[in-house]
Amino acid sequence: MKIHIIKRIALMLAMILGLSIIIMVLWNLLVPAIFRLAFINFWQALGLFVLARLLFGGMGGRFMGMGMHSHHNAIREKWMKMTPEERKEFVHHRHHHGHDFRSDFFNAEKPEKEL
């Protein structure tokens, strides 16, 4: 288990190192020529990377491997295991209790309207 954690940390550090180098190289190739700004070193590129993550992407989510897609896949899996009657009951319950529920997300038919 510890080896798995160490491998994940090493991979994450390698990704941060690689992305910082890419940022530095791209900055030094493009920005000074286009905007006449100074060249940057590795540590400045790392700082830009961290700043961009904080401002535009946060430090969690997809970057750390904890995206929302796994949650939606779990819901979809539950939906696929339901019988047609259970699906109708679920949609009916969600619809009549004021939840914003899009049944087309699960490729299901819309519930019939009651009179």
N, C-alpha and C positions, 0 to 999 in steps of 0.2 A: 504494500500500500504506500509506504514512504517513497519507494522508487517511482511510483506513478505520480505522486505529488511533485517530486524533484524534477521529473521529466516535463511536467506541465509548466513549472516555474521556469525551467531552462528554455522551453519553447517560447514562452511569453517574453522572456528577456531577449531572446534572439529576434523575435518579431519586432520588439520595440527598437532594438539596435538597428535592424535592417530598415525599418520604416524611417528612422531618424537619418540614416545615411542617404536614403532615397530623397527625403525632404531636402537635405543639405545639397546634394548634387543637383537636383532640379532647381532649387533656389539659385545656386551659384551659376547655373547655365542660363537661366531665363531672366531673373529679376534685375541683376545689375545691367544687363544689356537693354532691357525694355524700359525700366524705371530709373536707371542710374542710381540704384541703392547699393549699399556695401555687400561684400561677400560675407557669408556666415560660416562659423565652425560647427563641429559636431554638437557641442553642448547647447549652442543657440538653436540648432535644428531640433534637438530634443526638447528644449523649452517651447518652441513653436508647436511641436507635436502635442505636448501636454496641454498647452493653452487651447489649441484647436479642439482637443477632446473635451476639455472642460466647457468651452463655450458652445460647441456644436453637437457633441455626441455623448457627453458624460463619460464616466470611467467604467460603467457597467454595461449591461445590455449585451449586444452581439459581441462586443470586444472581449468580454470575459466568458463568452460561451453560455450566457443565460438569457437568450432572446425569448420573445413572446411566442415564437413559432411552435415551441414544444407544447405550450399550453393549448394553442388552437388545435394541434394534432391530437392531443388527448381528448378534447371535446369531440372532435370529428370521429375518433375511434369509438367513443361511447355512443355517438349518434348512429354509427354504422352497425353497432351491435343491437340496437333497439329494433323491436318489431314495428311494423307500420302503425299498429294501434298505440304503442308506447310513444311513437313520434308525434302522432296527432294529439295525444293527451298532453305531452310536453309542450308543444306549440300552443295548444289551447290554454294551458295554465299560464304560460309566459305572456300570452297576448292579453288575457283577461286580468292580469295582476299588474298591468302598467309597465311591463319591462319592454325596453327597446330591443326587439328580437327580430333578426332578419332570417327567415327560414331558408332563403335562397343561399345563405352561406353554406348550408349543409346539403344543397341540391335536393331539397324537399319541396313538395307541393305546398302552397299557401293554405292555411286552415280555412275551412268553410265558415262564412259569416253566419252568426245566429240571428234569428229574427227577434 
